[in-house]
Amino acid sequence: MSTENGNTAVSAALPGGHQIKQPIIFTGTGTEYAKIYFVNLALSILTLGIYSAWAKVRNKRYFYGNTLLAQSSFEYHALPMQILKGRLLVVGLFILYNVLSGAAPAIAGILFLGIFAALPWLILKATQFNMRNSSYRQIRFDFKGDVGEMFGLYVILPIASMFTLWLAYPYAAYKQKHYFANRTHYGKSAFSFNGGSKEFFFTYYKALLGIILFFVLLGFLVGTQHTRNFVEGFKKGFTQKLEQQTHQLRYVEPQSIQIENMPQPTPQQAQQPAPTQPKGDVKKDPKTIALALVFIAIVYGVIILFSLVVMTYINTRLTNYIFNNLKLNYMRFSSQISYWRLMWIYLTNTIFIFLTLGIFIPWAKVRAVKYKLSCMSVYALNLDSHIAAQNEQVKAVGEEFSDFLDVDVGF
């Protein structure tokens, strides 16, 4: 089975038998999730964000509970108070940094460096929290990372990439994904990712080439006579409106007000120029405001659309590559996400969210998740026997995940 991006094919054979395809199915609907989403949103606003911890648990439990593999769903076990503690920690550090920025900038700078140095630890704790609170058939996942190695992946490599004008960033991204995949466990078994960095370089460089071609094409279009005429006409109309308004604001003649027995001005007062009306007293022309809004909308629309195209391409290609090179013992994984199909979903979701002023968000999220999961499958000779073996190993070891610092520091 080959992938549309030319990734490594997923083997269909195992020693001693034939693999059985187990598709991943999402059974949730946008209407069901919308009820949860809007209740969570309302309660989070009413409680000034405190309920957002409970909202996150409800959201995750809905999506986990509606994700089925071999007719069994995933489970999410985190408690809202654990998430709330992590968020209070982050908010407290943010408030402390802003207070110190005005009162003691030097101390604020030291605090910022400390937070930056602690970033690998924060990522490690957040990843462990989410893994350890996720399970399938009562067997939990885990992430066995190391703070020192995380520091190298998230601090040293990105900084080193800066000195190569980010040309080496694909290698940093590869090392991060490789580390996470190989340090993730299901029960006592570790996942294994055997892909190389070549696909990461090819994907990121192809995206970079697309960005360069986009700006070259944009420059070419701007350089054509018709485009210059359009831009100049737009600028001329916009500038004329602004100049007209500025002229009106600066040279508005004061209204003559006649009141009986008003004292006559002295000769010195009569020679002084008449006061003009303040700028804010005259409303701007609606056409001028409309032109400005149209221009801003066009600029932001192009930026959002282009960013969506690039990021969707990178995420789709690398997701397919990682899953198609991932295994757990004798189990194999497959991902066949179509870039064009996913791009269409993201694009229409964005349009619907904009037209409905955000009301379509829960339907958009379910729509995207349902499609991506429908493209993923697990190949195993006997999934039930593997789960049973993992269950026996976990019971024998009796590993406990509790940790007083095991809190979710992510949002």
Wavefront OBJ file of the C-alpha trace (Angstrom):
o trace
v 0.000 0.000 0.000
v 1.675 3.172 -1.174
v 0.994 6.679 -0.051
v 0.091 9.600 -2.276
v 3.212 11.503 -1.197
v 5.581 8.713 -2.101
v 6.175 7.670 1.517
v 7.321 4.238 2.572
v 4.714 1.587 1.893
v 3.009 -0.175 4.791
v 3.805 -3.843 4.871
v 0.850 -6.214 4.700
v 2.588 -9.250 6.085
v 3.775 -10.378 9.455
v 5.876 -13.384 10.452
v 3.497 -16.307 10.762
v 0.367 -14.795 9.264
v -1.500 -12.046 7.456
v -2.166 -8.659 9.019
v -5.746 -7.582 9.586
v -6.605 -3.976 8.835
v -8.276 -2.176 11.745
v -9.568 1.240 10.647
v -9.831 4.140 13.090
v -13.371 5.510 13.172
v -14.701 8.721 14.681
v -18.390 8.513 15.583
v -18.962 12.037 16.917
v -21.068 14.678 15.199
v -20.840 18.440 14.978
v -24.253 18.921 16.596
v -23.317 16.790 19.620
v -20.017 18.562 20.098
v -21.608 22.004 19.594
v -23.696 21.480 22.755
v -20.542 20.745 24.744
v -18.525 23.506 23.069
v -20.968 26.372 23.664
v -21.731 25.335 27.251
v -17.987 25.190 27.931
v -17.509 28.600 26.297
v -20.304 30.229 28.297
v -19.147 28.797 31.630
v -15.505 29.706 30.919
v -16.520 33.320 30.273
v -18.761 33.489 33.352
v -16.000 32.100 35.596
v -13.262 34.297 34.053
v -11.504 31.283 32.581
v -11.494 29.024 35.652
v -13.939 26.559 34.085
v -11.658 26.182 31.050
v -9.879 23.331 32.862
v -13.166 21.427 33.134
v -13.947 22.401 29.535
v -10.699 20.833 28.314
v -11.486 17.567 30.095
v -14.996 17.471 28.602
v -13.650 18.180 25.108
v -10.952 15.519 25.301
v -13.283 12.907 26.758
v -15.750 13.536 23.950
v -13.158 13.123 21.198
v -11.402 10.192 22.901
v -14.687 8.433 23.634
v -15.826 8.748 20.016
v -12.548 7.483 18.524
v -12.865 3.746 17.947
v -10.231 1.152 17.095
v -11.438 -2.441 16.759
v -14.785 -1.379 18.260
v -13.121 -0.056 21.429
v -12.771 3.616 22.301
v -9.924 5.563 23.843
v -10.263 7.126 27.292
v -9.038 10.316 28.928
v -8.523 10.192 32.702
v -7.203 13.639 33.675
v -8.858 15.568 36.492
v -9.772 19.234 35.963
v -7.938 20.328 39.132
v -4.665 18.985 37.738
v -5.109 21.088 34.629
v -6.180 24.124 36.668
v -2.994 23.929 38.782
v -0.864 23.961 35.671
v -2.713 26.913 34.204
v -2.513 28.891 37.437
v 1.248 28.277 37.393
v 1.550 29.650 33.853
v -0.746 32.626 34.541
v 1.134 33.416 37.765
v 4.473 33.476 35.953
v 2.988 35.677 33.223
v 1.629 38.194 35.750
v 4.895 38.186 37.709
v 6.894 38.839 34.530
v 4.673 41.779 33.509
v 4.860 43.327 36.998
v 8.630 42.997 37.096
v 8.959 44.403 33.562
v 7.804 47.776 34.848
v 9.242 47.674 38.367
v 12.498 45.769 37.895
v 13.411 45.151 34.225
v 16.671 43.398 35.127
v 14.902 40.842 37.313
v 12.221 40.425 34.624
v 14.936 39.624 32.097
v 16.399 36.977 34.405
v 12.919 35.517 34.907
v 12.382 35.384 31.136
v 15.658 33.522 30.639
v 14.674 31.143 33.419
v 11.316 30.414 31.790
v 13.012 29.906 28.427
v 15.506 27.481 29.983
v 12.625 25.634 31.659
v 10.724 25.263 28.367
v 12.003 21.695 27.741
v 10.878 20.664 31.233
v 7.451 22.222 30.663
v 7.061 20.397 27.336
v 8.167 17.138 28.984
v 5.674 17.473 31.840
v 2.808 18.411 29.521
v 3.546 15.466 27.213
v 3.802 13.020 30.094
v 0.568 14.330 31.573
v -1.415 13.855 28.370
v 0.096 10.440 27.618
v -0.330 9.060 31.118
v -3.944 10.178 31.217
v -4.741 8.517 27.889
v -5.598 4.837 27.608
v -6.927 2.192 25.258
v -8.610 -0.891 26.678
v -7.523 0.119 30.192
v -3.834 0.234 29.250
v -2.239 3.635 29.555
v 0.238 5.387 27.315
v 3.423 6.951 28.630
v 6.248 9.207 27.508
v 9.686 8.461 28.945
v 11.661 11.525 28.020
v 14.721 13.141 29.550
v 15.035 16.847 30.403
v 18.623 17.081 29.152
v 17.765 15.532 25.791
v 14.670 17.735 25.513
v 16.855 20.788 26.142
v 19.040 19.819 23.212
v 16.020 19.261 20.955
v 14.083 22.414 21.818
v 16.821 24.907 22.673
v 20.183 23.908 21.195
v 19.003 22.652 17.780
v 16.631 25.582 17.042
v 19.315 28.100 18.044
v 21.857 26.303 15.866
v 19.367 26.397 12.976
v 19.293 30.195 13.193
v 22.960 30.346 12.154
v 22.091 28.458 8.951
v 19.268 30.895 8.100
v 16.871 28.119 9.207
v 18.044 25.843 6.380
v 18.908 23.204 8.983
v 15.533 23.458 10.714
v 14.148 20.321 8.953
v 16.795 18.296 10.782
v 15.704 19.777 14.118
v 12.060 18.961 13.310
v 13.034 15.406 12.361
v 14.979 14.853 15.586
v 12.033 16.119 17.662
v 9.502 13.836 15.947
v 11.914 10.883 16.046
v 12.544 11.373 19.767
v 8.868 11.672 20.657
v 7.866 8.606 18.654
v 10.587 6.384 20.103
v 10.029 7.523 23.691
v 6.272 6.934 23.627
v 5.024 3.701 25.204
v 1.803 1.746 25.202
v 1.879 -0.251 28.393
v 5.409 -1.674 28.509
v 5.994 -1.626 24.731
v 7.735 1.284 23.018
v 6.729 2.705 19.672
v 9.392 2.707 16.968
v 9.849 5.230 14.169
v 12.402 4.144 11.581
v 12.060 7.010 9.099
v 14.932 9.246 8.052
v 15.438 12.988 7.813
v 15.388 13.073 3.996
v 11.599 13.402 3.837
v 11.666 16.326 6.284
v 14.245 18.210 4.207
v 12.321 17.512 1.007
v 9.013 18.664 2.521
v 10.286 21.864 4.121
v 12.454 22.823 1.146
v 9.571 22.221 -1.245
v 7.390 24.459 0.920
v 10.164 27.085 0.937
v 10.374 26.892 -2.851
v 6.609 27.418 -3.012
v 6.923 30.502 -0.806
v 9.674 31.942 -3.016
v 7.685 31.263 -6.200
v 4.618 32.852 -4.616
v 6.432 36.112 -3.918
v 8.077 36.058 -7.348
v 4.676 35.598 -8.976
v 3.232 38.307 -6.739
v 6.013 40.670 -7.775
v 5.418 39.830 -11.426
v 1.691 40.487 -11.117
v 2.287 43.748 -9.310
v 4.722 44.724 -12.051
v 2.223 44.287 -14.904
v 0.576 47.377 -16.343
v -2.998 46.291 -15.542
v -2.128 45.507 -11.955
v -0.247 48.792 -11.559
v -3.245 50.641 -12.934
v -5.542 48.855 -10.492
v -3.262 49.482 -7.508
v -2.659 53.092 -8.477
v -6.378 53.652 -8.967
v -7.102 52.108 -5.590
v -4.372 54.178 -3.925
v -5.474 57.336 -5.717
v -9.092 56.931 -4.690
v -8.111 56.091 -1.133
v -5.647 59.003 -0.933
v -8.117 61.479 -2.397
v -10.699 60.506 0.165
v -8.219 60.934 2.977
v -7.023 64.315 1.649
v -10.584 65.470 1.220
v -11.433 64.517 4.774
v -8.236 66.070 6.112
v -9.003 69.300 4.289
v -12.515 69.365 5.699
v -11.279 68.675 9.200
v -8.647 71.415 9.095
v -10.589 74.206 7.422
v -14.091 73.946 8.787
v -15.409 77.465 9.247
v -16.841 78.111 12.687
v -20.590 78.493 12.748
v -21.823 81.993 13.459
v -23.655 82.023 16.728
v -25.660 85.129 17.538
v -26.584 85.721 21.108
v -28.137 88.899 22.323
v -25.910 91.229 24.240
v -22.797 89.299 23.225
v -19.706 91.468 23.850
v -17.929 92.649 20.711
v -14.338 91.407 20.222
v -11.485 93.826 20.662
v -9.327 94.779 17.601
v -6.567 92.433 18.838
v -8.988 89.504 19.139
v -10.456 90.219 15.704
v -7.015 89.866 14.055
v -6.515 86.350 15.503
v -7.397 83.424 13.173
v -10.719 81.767 13.768
v -10.464 78.514 15.703
v -10.987 75.370 13.702
v -13.137 72.476 14.767
v -11.266 69.580 16.414
v -10.486 66.680 14.159
v -12.632 64.244 16.066
v -15.789 66.355 15.731
v -16.381 65.529 12.078
v -17.241 61.983 11.115
v -15.111 60.332 8.492
v -16.621 59.538 5.140
v -18.044 55.957 5.174
v -16.501 55.374 1.737
v -13.036 56.104 3.126
v -13.552 53.677 5.978
v -14.917 51.056 3.583
v -11.882 51.383 1.307
v -9.523 50.972 4.249
v -11.409 47.917 5.526
v -11.440 46.315 2.076
v -7.695 46.837 1.726
v -6.984 45.369 5.183
v -9.304 42.419 4.499
v -7.544 41.639 1.209
v -4.080 41.730 2.803
v -5.033 39.556 5.776
v -7.053 37.206 3.562
v -4.071 36.549 1.300
v -1.760 35.996 4.287
v -4.175 33.584 5.994
v -4.872 31.654 2.800
v -1.204 31.279 1.885
v -0.256 30.254 5.445
v -3.043 27.680 5.398
v -1.815 26.234 2.109
v 1.803 25.913 3.294
v 1.102 24.572 6.790
v -1.478 22.063 5.528
v 1.024 20.739 2.996
v 3.769 20.312 5.613
v 1.505 18.730 8.235
v -0.203 16.374 5.766
v 2.986 15.079 4.199
v 4.878 14.615 7.475
v 1.895 13.034 9.257
v 1.598 10.455 6.493
v 5.326 9.809 6.535
v 5.575 9.401 10.320
v 2.576 7.073 10.637
v 3.625 4.976 7.658
v 7.009 4.392 9.303
v 5.691 3.798 12.830
v 5.283 0.432 14.497
v 4.480 -1.079 17.880
v 5.961 -4.557 18.139
v 4.446 -6.288 15.101
v 1.726 -3.707 14.592
v 1.993 -1.256 11.715
v 0.237 2.041 11.130
v -1.050 3.665 7.951
v -2.018 7.228 7.103
v -3.392 8.185 3.692
v -4.499 11.795 4.242
v -5.079 13.625 0.965
v -3.621 17.128 0.910
v -6.221 18.453 -1.528
v -9.146 16.960 0.382
v -7.877 18.286 3.713
v -7.119 21.678 2.161
v -10.683 21.869 0.888
v -12.021 21.030 4.358
v -9.836 23.676 6.025
v -10.698 26.293 3.413
v -14.459 25.750 3.590
v -14.291 25.556 7.394
v -12.557 28.947 7.460
v -15.192 30.463 5.168
v -18.092 29.045 7.192
v -16.538 30.195 10.480
v -16.137 33.696 9.067
v -19.687 33.834 7.664
v -21.229 32.531 10.919
v -19.042 34.740 13.150
v -17.492 31.708 14.830
v -20.647 29.653 15.378
v -19.440 26.971 12.942
v -16.255 26.234 14.976
v -17.453 22.986 16.637
v -18.727 21.586 13.327
v -15.443 22.571 11.662
v -13.367 20.769 14.293
v -15.412 17.567 14.083
v -15.330 17.693 10.287
v -11.520 17.892 10.181
v -10.935 15.269 12.884
v -13.381 12.809 11.332
v -11.681 13.011 7.942
v -8.113 12.687 9.264
v -8.956 9.694 11.456
v -10.827 8.026 8.599
v -7.529 7.995 6.687
v -5.662 6.133 9.457
v -5.528 2.410 10.117
v -3.708 -0.145 12.249
v -2.434 -3.431 10.812
v -2.011 -6.296 13.270
v -2.017 -10.072 13.183
v -4.060 -10.335 16.365
v -4.791 -7.075 18.147
v -6.670 -8.743 21.017
v -3.760 -11.024 21.936
v -1.338 -8.084 21.880
v -3.588 -6.054 24.196
v -3.916 -9.008 26.566
v -0.123 -9.449 26.671
v 0.371 -5.760 27.460
v -2.223 -5.956 30.219
v -0.395 -8.843 31.863
v 2.945 -7.012 31.717
v 1.503 -3.858 33.273
v -0.103 -5.845 36.104
v 3.139 -7.677 36.769
v 5.190 -4.493 37.042
v 2.512 -2.453 38.811
v 3.928 0.862 37.597
v 2.350 3.956 39.134
v 2.274 7.289 37.323
v 1.368 9.655 40.169
v 3.603 12.692 40.592
v 2.990 15.892 42.541
v 4.335 17.819 39.547
v 2.256 15.809 37.072
v 0.138 18.731 35.913
v -0.871 20.018 32.512
v 1.017 23.210 31.728
v -0.422 23.504 28.237
v -3.576 25.247 27.035
l 1 2 3 4 5 6 7 8 9 10 11 12 13 14 15 16 17 18 19 20 21 22 23 24 25 26 27 28 29 30 31 32 33 34 35 36 37 38 39 40 41 42 43 44 45 46 47 48 49 50 51 52 53 54 55 56 57 58 59 60 61 62 63 64 65 66 67 68 69 70 71 72 73 74 75 76 77 78 79 80 81 82 83 84 85 86 87 88 89 90 91 92 93 94 95 96 97 98 99 100 101 102 103 104 105 106 107 108 109 110 111 112 113 114 115 116 117 118 119 120 121 122 123 124 125 126 127 128 129 130 131 132 133 134 135 136 137 138 139 140 141 142 143 144 145 146 147 148 149 150 151 152 153 154 155 156 157 158 159 160 161 162 163 164 165 166 167 168 169 170 171 172 173 174 175 176 177 178 179 180 181 182 183 184 185 186 187 188 189 190 191 192 193 194 195 196 197 198 199 200 201 202 203 204 205 206 207 208 209 210 211 212 213 214 215 216 217 218 219 220 221 222 223 224 225 226 227 228 229 230 231 232 233 234 235 236 237 238 239 240 241 242 243 244 245 246 247 248 249 250 251 252 253 254 255 256 257 258 259 260 261 262 263 264 265 266 267 268 269 270 271 272 273 274 275 276 277 278 279 280 281 282 283 284 285 286 287 288 289 290 291 292 293 294 295 296 297 298 299 300 301 302 303 304 305 306 307 308 309 310 311 312 313 314 315 316 317 318 319 320 321 322 323 324 325 326 327 328 329 330 331 332 333 334 335 336 337 338 339 340 341 342 343 344 345 346 347 348 349 350 351 352 353 354 355 356 357 358 359 360 361 362 363 364 365 366 367 368 369 370 371 372 373 374 375 376 377 378 379 380 381 382 383 384 385 386 387 388 389 390 391 392 393 394 395 396 397 398 399 400 401 402 403 404 405 406 407 408 409 410 411
